[in-house]
């Protein structure tokens, strides 16, 4: 089968959709299929997978506490037409299809079967100001609908009712279970609290910093490691300066291999997002790394983990609740071990081979509908 995985977002910037597309491509290729990855790219000269085809230059668009880097270049239409004229594609799998023009042109210009995966949850303003009406003709051309979680399905079906198949994100258990060696400088007598995410307000880092500031008085042997952020915003810097906080490591963006090392070096994983998370791939990565998890009780996270079973879930924007949860894990080894045990069992349901097979089955079902 010839498959085109088309992402709306800048492929040179790490994120959940890129992670999903990369892993899905690897799995589909291992099943024996021919796969192209197509996405806008702000740095086309970097080294990417051999099957990656950059189309379009993305621009940053602010949307609901995040930044979507998508292409709105009208010349993309001709590039898409040229690609389609050279390829005999069976399935075009679009990821976040109503973001930018690349996915729109693949929908309008292709006669192949078109399947869309909806990753987002929240930030409805583009649909409310007329985006849903503009996207309706494109939605009607889709042959199959996937949502990565029940919250994502509920959100998108409000604007585009349809028969959605919920197929979650996945995780490569082999990659995490074999685990890279810990980073030597962090394997000392300190307790490493790990945060992984971009510097966006909705990721909630400021609440973790407030909890950390309070905990430092009681546990001087804790360290906070912030992975993925190029720099802190003004509010986070203010918290650090006001409390004269030490033992905070800001790594900036890291490679996938280095990220594995940080997971391997961590004692506690904390993701205090305030909302608009449809799933939370970082939860799967922490579960696969055998680290106890503290997360906020938002719809996307609660669809992956259960409070007091695979994670401790706390109210968003509540640094006191975060502090209490961290103390629970630090002072109760039994709670920590139970969280790890339950999470390591549940994460097997999200192994990429299983997830990719579900997607492959959906491809085949969609193709059969037209026969």
N, C-alpha and C positions, 0 to 999 in steps of 0.2 A: 504494500500500500504506500502511496506517495502522500505525505502529510506536510502541511505548512502550519507551523505554530507562529501566530502573529500577535505580538504584544504591542500595546499602545504606548508603552513607556520607554524612556531613554535606557538603552541596554548598557550604557557605560556606568550607570548608577545602580548600586546594589539595592535590592528591595524584595519584598515578598513575591511579587509577580515574576520578576526575573528568576528568582530561585526556583519557583514552580516550573517555569518554562524550561530552564536548563535541565532540571532533574527529569522532567517528563520526556524531554528529547532523548536523554541517555537511555531511559527505560524503553521507549518505543523503538529506538535503534537496536537495542539488545534483543527485542522481539523479532527483528529482521525487517523492519520497515525503513523506508527512505524519508528522512525528516530534514526540513529546512526550518531555521529560526529566523524570523524577520521582525525587525523593530527599528525605531529611530535610534540614532546614535550620535552623541555629541563629540565622541573621540574615536572616530573610525580607524585611526592608525594604531590603536592599541591591539594587543593580541587577544583574539576571541576564538571560539570554537570554529572548526573548519566549515561547519554547516550554517554559520551565522551570516546573514545577508543584511547589511545596514541599508535602510531606506528612510530618508528624511532626516532633517536636523531638528531636534526638539527645542522647545522653549519652555521656561518654567512658568507655570500658572498656579497661583495660590488658590487652594480650595479646602475650606473647612479645617484649618489648622495644619494642613500639609501642603506640599508642593508637588504638583503633577507635571512631569517633564514630558510633554507630548509634541507631536509635529502637527502644524496646521498649514503646511505648505501645499498649495493647490496643484503644484507641479507633480506631486506624488501620484496623481491619477495616471500619468503617462508611464511613470516608473512601474506602477502596479500592473498596468496593461502589458508592458514589456515582459515583466516576470511571468505573468500568466500565459503569455503567448509561447514562451519557451518551455513551460512545465506542464506536465499532465498530472494535475493534482486531484487526488480523490477526496481528501478532507482538508478544509481550511478551518483551523481551530483558533478562534479569536479570543484574546484575553483582555477583558475590560473593553468591550467593543465600541462603546460610545464615548471614548476619550480620544480626541484628536481625529485627524483625517485619514491616517494610514489604515486603520481598521475599517473606517467607513468606505474607503475605495475598494478594499478587498471584498466587502459585502456587495457593493453595487456593481463591480466589474467582473465578478467571477460567477461561473455557472456551476462550480463544484459545490458539494455539500458543505454547508457552513454551520459550525458548532461554536457556541460562545460560552465562555466561562466568566461568571461575574464574581469578582474578588472583593468588591468594596462593601462597606457598611457605614451609613451615615453620610454627612455632607450632601444633603438633597438639593441645595440651592440651584445647581445647574438645571435640574429637572423642573423645579418650580417656576423658573423664569422663562420657560419655553423649550428647554432642552428635550423634554420628553416628547413634545409634539414634533420637533424636528427629527428626532431619532426613530419615531414610530415606523416610517416606511422601511428603514433599515432593519428594525426589529422583526418586521413581518417577513423579511427575506431569510431569516435564520431557520435552520432545519432542526437544530437541537439546542437545548438550554441546560447549562450546568451552573450550580452555585457551590461555593467552597464550604458553606456552612448553612445551618438553618437561619441564623440571623441575616446572612447575606441574601438568602432566598427570600426571606420576609421583606427585606428592604427593597430589592429590585422589583419584586412582584407587585408592590404598591403602585409602581409607575408603568410596569410592563407585565401584566398578568399572563401567566403561561404555565406549561407543565415542566417544571425544573427538576432536574436530577441533582440531589446533593451528593457530591463527591469531594471529600476533604483534601486539604494539602497533605503532602507526605514528607517523610524523613528517611534518609539513607541510614538505616540502623548499623550497617557494617562500618560505615565511616565513623560513627560516633562510638560504637561499642568497642572498636579497636582502640579508639582514643589516642590522640597525639600525646606525646610526653608533656607533662606540665612544664610551665616556664620556670626554670630553677629559682629565679629571684623572688617568686611568689610562693614558693614552697618552704616557708619558714614557720614561725609560731603564730602568725597572724591568721585571722578568719577573713577569707576573701569573699566579699559580696559583689556579685557580678551583675551589671546592667548592659544590655546589648540593644542598640537602637540609634536612629538618627536624632539629631537635635531638633525635635519638633515639640511644641508645647503639649500636644496630645499624648506624647510618650510619658509625661509625668515625672521626669527626672528631678524636678525641683522638690517634689514631695519626698522622694527618697533621700535627697540631700538634707532636708529638714529632720527626717528620722535619724539619719546618720549623725547629724550634729548633736542630737540628744544622746544617742547611744555611746558616743565617744567618751562621755564622762564615766559611764559604767564599764565599758569594755574598750580600754585603750589599745587592745590588740586586734582591732578590726581594720580592714582596708576596703575601700570602695574602688572597683575597677569599672570604668565606663568605656565600653567598646563601641566603635562605629561613628562617634561624633567627632567632627572636625574641630569643634570648639564649643564652649558653653555660651549660652545666651546671657544677657545682662542680669536677669533674675537669678540664675544659678550662680553666677559669679558673685553676686551680692551676698547670697547665703553663705558661700565659702569664706568670703572676706569678713563678714560680720561675726562669724563663729571661729575665725582663724583655723579652719579645718586643714588637717594634714592627712597623709596617707590616702590621697585620692589620685588615681592614675587615669589620665585621659589619653586614650590610645590613638584617636583619630580612626579613619577607615583602615581596615586590615584585610588581608587576604583570607580566603576560606580556610587555608591550612593554619594560619595564625589564630583565627577564631576558634578552631578546634582546640588549640593549645590553651586558650583562655577558659574555655568550658572545662577543660581537664584540670585547670588550676583553681577553679572556683569551689567554694564550700556552700554557698547559698546563691540562688538565682532570684533576682527580683525584677519584675516588670510592672511598674505602677501606672500604666496607661489610663488616661481619663475617659476614653471612649473612641468610637469610630474604628475599632478593630474588628474585622469580620471573622478572624480566626486566631492568628498568633503562631506563626511558624517557630518563633523563638521558644515557645512552650514545648514544642516537640523536640527541639534541639536540646533543651535542658533535661527533658524526660529521658531522652536517649543517652544523655551524659551522666545519668545517675546523680543529679544534683537536686536537693529539695527546692521547691518552687514557692515563691510568694508572688501573687498576682492580684490585680484588682478584679472585683466582681462585676465585670462588664459582660454584655451578651456574648461577644466574640470569644472571650476567654472561657466563660462558663459553658460554652458549647464543646470545649475540648477537655477541661478538667473539672473535677467535682471538689467542692470545698471540704477540707479535712480528710480527703481521700488521696488524690494525686497532687494536691497543692493546698496552701492556705490562701483563701480569697478574702480580700478586705475591701471596704468601701473606697471608691475612687476619691482622690483629692483629700485623703485623710492620713496625714503623716504620723499621727498618734497610733492609728491602727497598724500602719506599716511597722512602726517601732515595736509594738506589742507582738506582732507576728515574728519579727526577727528575734526577739528575746525568746519566744517559744521554741524556735529551732535551735538557738544557741545553747539554751539551758536544758533541753530535753532531747537527748540522743535517740530515745525510743520513737518520738514523734518524727524526727528526721528520717530514721530508718524505715518507718512505715510509709511515709510519703514517697521515698525512693522506690520501695518495693512495689507499691501500687502503681506508680507511674511507669516503672519499667515493664510491667505487665500490660498496661493499657496502650502504651506507645506502639506495641507490636501491631495494633489495628491500623496504624498509619504508615506502615512500612511501604516505601515507594513502589516496590514490585506489585503489591496488592492494589495500591491506588491506581497505578498505571494500567493494570489489568481491567479495573472497573471502567476507566476511561476508554480503553480499547473496546471493551464490550459495548459501550455506548456508541462508539463510532460504527461498529458493525450493525447495531440495531437501527441506527439512523440511515445507513446505506440500504438496509433491507426494506425500510418503509417505502422506498421509491420503486422497488422492483415489482 
